[in-house]
Amino acid sequence: MSSLVVYGAAYSVYVRIVRLVLEEKQADYLLEPVDIFADEGVPAGYLERHPFGKIPAIAHDGFRLYETVAITQYLDEVLPGPALMPDAPQARARVRQSIAVLDSYGYRPFVWDLFVERVRKPQEGGTSDAAVIAAGIEKSRKCLKALADLRDGDAFFFGDRPSLADCHAYPMLRYMQLAPEGAALLEEAGWPLRFLEAMDRRPSVAATRSPLEPQD
Ligand SMILES: N[C@@H](CCC(=O)N[C@@H](CS)C(=O)NCC(=O)O)C(=O)O
């Protein structure tokens, strides 16, 4: 039996992306806690797994890998279960393009400028910066429009079942939804609500719920 360890924390967007892929593949894995935001800093030894001190990293039968896009494509190729990449080269390119757009233009405004600034900062005793949120709204709107232009599915990004693009988008859009300004943008765009509803019905989402989401 193969061994698969994910190093990271359940609150992390990028760790959840990897775990969504694993759950969609119905793979067995162990989540080994690594808290890179600990007061003492990145845990001793973890830099051997990830020289930049970020999460996630994985070990699969001793094969070490970091960087989420490399991890998810590797897992999709080596694990049994439904393929999370389409067959056609142009469709595969669209999946990769959507992921690159999410990483390059979505993650910062969706997660940091809206969710962290509006929700997490006050929870931790800080004060939200209205200018950061205002700029985040504009950047998020632009990114949601770009993603809308790439998608060809109704609920899922491509076709009628999840792909790596859906696993990549869900944790970012879910956090964004928890900020009122984020929820309003998702409603304005329309498609993200259908996407989130479809993903919310999947066992993979229930199995990877973030401790930072409302617990009901
Ligand atoms: N390029 C990395 C990004 C991973 C990343 O940013 N992870 C966040 C947690 S969601 C992190 O480790 N942040 C710690 C830091 O930036 O110091 C990947 O794709 O895996």
The ligand as a Gaussian input file, in Angstrom:
#p B3LYP/6-31G(d) Opt

LIG

0 1
 N        3.260000      28.858000      -4.612000
 C        2.829000      28.106000      -3.454000
 C        1.980000      29.008000      -2.573000
 C        1.573000      28.334000      -1.290000
 C        1.156000      29.369000      -0.260000
 O        1.189000      30.590000      -0.493000
 N        0.736000      28.858000       0.890000
 C        0.408000      29.766000       1.972000
 C       -0.700000      29.196000       2.824000
 S       -2.236000      29.132000       1.932000
 C        1.627000      29.921000       2.840000
 O        2.354000      28.968000       3.054000
 N        1.861000      31.126000       3.332000
 C        2.944000      31.390000       4.226000
 C        3.746000      32.577000       3.843000
 O        3.456000      33.192000       2.810000
 O        4.677000      32.886000       4.582000
 C        2.032000      26.892000      -3.922000
 O        1.407000      26.993000      -4.972000
 O        2.044000      25.863000      -3.239000

